[in-house]
């Protein structure tokens, strides 16, 4: 009985939080932004690949720290905003929310599962696009259209890319 | 308050981050001004990497493009080189064919104009062990060639046949030491014997020191060797010096000046007089034929007439118009004119002092048309005896 009460009272066993080098934490988001800025010049169909979002989701899931997710999402979002022609903060706010929610989810679920990564990438892409559209209409008053079907298809594509990409990024884990 | 912040630390961070960005956004929208500093940081951070990426990409693209372009250029270069080689080869072949055709044409013209019965032959090789002064020609006894026959080109004498076989013959060149032919100088009429020396020159032997021979003087065949008809070019004197008993006269054989490829073998020779003027040009130049005027040609042109006559003569008489031939023809015409039958007993001899009428013995069948004014020599219309 005491073992049973002890099992309920103890917090759930958690796997170790992976560690990444700072160069990886800074370099990978920078490379993702660079990818989004540079590669579509030559391969236009790759413009639909939201690499900064995927990187935000990945690091937030792996670090399992909402403040880290918030900070990372904000930085990546603001960097994207800086390279765009719209006011700073639009991508920042959206990615801040994505980082926070991704990190929050990782506190409940194991973030190394491919299926969870697939679902979360799909969900966060849709959420990202939808929330961006909401902010554009609400804060900036822009008449931006939202195509749900197209967004769902792109979400699937981004989720499909996210799984192998996350596998590659797992190699940057320096946890002993 | 601290407890609340600690308890809702994650949410607090989220709200703070969003609030900051909302304020930032509101400021930009309200003031219509950009937060330049953040953009400068972002652009400064991204630009070097983008530049590096672009230079790497362009470098790689250019490298591969240049590589494949160079590959193509290499292939193209190979192809062009092959084409060039082929065209050069074709050009060489055509040039050789043209030379051969020109030589053949000149030989053909000379053959017609010389009035001698000749056979054209081609040098096909050197006879082994002859040091290159005996060559093999592609005509033999099958073409009527016999040992001792003279061989010439339009430029002069070449040599003589030393042995003949059914399909080929050996030709002894004038440069061979075993070669000898009687020659006569054009200007001073000095007789001598042309001999080979074993190199590219020949000598004229047996000319006395007292006799005059000049450098550059032409020597013609004398016809006394019974091989070469009289009047054929032998060569020009390149050096003369007095010797112990006879002069040392060095001659450059004219027949070998332009190489040796096609020759004429004289089957039946015709002695010609030594010309008073030196040959202006040894190569036979052919002008194109004049345009036909009403199908009659240049009937009134004496030169043309003479050429036609010569051509007809050559054709009809087989090209053998020797002094003996002419004498036999004259005798026959005198006999016909005086109704004399040679060989009959008791008829005596015709009067050879009477000059026969040139037109009297002309057969009616071979008489030229009335409108043709060109004279036709009897030898051109009568078969050879």
Interface residues (C-beta under 8 A of the other chain):
Chain A: X30 X31 X33 X34 X37 X38 X42 X66 X67 X70 X71 X73 X74 X77 X78 X79 X81 X82 X83 X87 X88 X89 X90 X92 X93 X96 X97 X100 X103 X104 X139 X140
Chain B: X9 X10 X11 X13 X14 X17 X18 X20 X21 X22 X24 X25 X28 X29 X34 X35 X38 X39 X41 X42 X43 X45 X46 X49 X50 X53 X54 X57
